[in-house]
Amino acid sequence: MIITAEERDAVYKTIFNRRDVRSNFTDQAIPDEVLTRILTAAHHAPSVGFMQPWDFIVVRSQQIKQKIKNGFELANKQSAEMFNGDKQLQYKKLKLEGILEAPVGICVTCDRSRNGPVVLGRTIKPEMDFYSVVCAIQNIWLAARSENLGLGWVSIIEDSVLKQALDIPDDIHIVAYLCLGYVSNFSAQPELEQKGWLKRSELSSVLHFDKWRKD
Amino acid sequence: MIITAEERDAVYKTIFNRRDVRSNFTDQAIPDEVLTRILTAAHHAPSVGFMQPWDFIVVRSQQIKQKIKNGFELANKQSAEMFNGDKQLQYKKLKLEGILEAPVGICVTCDRSRNGPVVLGRTIKPEMDFYSVVCAIQNIWLAARSENLGLGWVSIIEDSVLKQALDIPDDIHIVAYLCLGYVSNFSAQPELEQKGWLKRSELSSVLHFDKWRKD
């Protein structure tokens, strides 16, 4: 199956215009067929030894979202205290989640015992199952962007809060909580770049050839 | 920036036709501008707190590839012993890497101290920096597929082998070793599915709504 130059350009356009979205969500509902296409793309991610260790919990209940939001508020207050001076002031002004506004939340998990106990390709590097789940998340992110849907990964929530709110068994690991929805606009730059939190580094500064370059 | 329906379909086509490639590499050289486009796509992955913790070591030296291949052989022998009976026989027949045949290897690493020590979004979930690097790897995978290049993630190598072969500092963590090159063909299905190692599960079996479904 050949990918044409036009199709290639569409993939790059999607990759370069993907954003981590925390604001600008609208309340426009996501059609079921769109959500199904996105989750099918997730399920077609690569996985170590083809173990497909992921599960996706689609969250639409406002009551459950509120429990998750409360967990964020607590964790975010603790997190703010870890920054000093001006950085803490700047941190407190950032909007870091869209849990209640996004029409859909998706909790993504990893079942380390699936298709095991010995998993091809995980024998030497045990973390590979988690990495497979993250590949599925990046598929979700790009599929969502291709549907003109915004997505934000909210990592400032204790796993225990998500497990309790969503009734997730003890032996299942939380990888991500994602907020998904249509947006009023996508910003041209990542928000943290736009607001001066950090700059994008030059590609050349992270490239090496055959050996690690010593600066 | 709107993504059109045609562009969306191109993204899905790329996602569904991406394969974890271990054979069929040809020796056709990868033009520099193609490799640069792919690595630029990697550098535009999402990263926690915009920390951009990744580095990419492009491996073209046949001598260095041989060191890595030797590391694979050792780790693969140990790994085969972990499977029993028929599964071990089946495992030993699989070709699990294309280290020497692929014209380019890419080692992808994580610098946990970059733009730190406190990283926005990593305060509660310390593994987020590794997950950012994996998002960059999935961007590489899809960008490569959109360029009609095959890519395989070889996880059956000890980190210490890659560190030694590529002169990587102690405080830098190995996430992946990737084999990249043009291929004679992409198979219609994942190889492990095709060869009967495991089946693809139904999407419905990994989907839950609002609460974890108890089967």
Interface residues (C-beta under 8 A of the other chain):
Chain A: M1 I2 I3 E6 E7 R8 A10 V11 Y12 K13 T14 I15 F16 N17 R18 D20 T36 R37 L39 T40 A41 H43 H44 A45 P46 V48 G49 F50 M51 Q52 W54 D55 F56 I57 V58 V59 R60 S61 I64 A75 Q78 S79 M82 F83 Y91 L94 L96 N115 V118 L120 G121 R122 T123 I124 K125 E127 M128 F130 Y131 V134 C135 I137 Q138 N139 W141 L142 A143 R145 S146 E147 N148 W153 S155 I156 I157 E158 D159 L166 D167 I168 P169 I172 V175 A176 F186 P190 L192 E193 W197 L198 R200 S201 L203 V206 L207 H208 F209 D210 K211 W212
Chain B: M1 I2 I3 E6 E7 R8 A10 V11 Y12 K13 T14 I15 F16 N17 R18 D20 T36 R37 L39 T40 A41 H43 H44 A45 P46 V48 G49 F50 M51 Q52 W54 D55 F56 I57 V58 V59 R60 S61 I64 A75 Q78 S79 M82 F83 Y91 L94 L96 N115 V118 L120 G121 R122 T123 I124 K125 E127 M128 F130 Y131 V134 C135 I137 Q138 N139 W141 L142 A143 R145 S146 E147 N148 W153 S155 I156 I157 E158 D159 L166 D167 I168 P169 I172 V175 A176 F186 P190 L192 E193 W197 L198 R200 S201 L203 V206 L207 H208 F209 D210 K211 W212
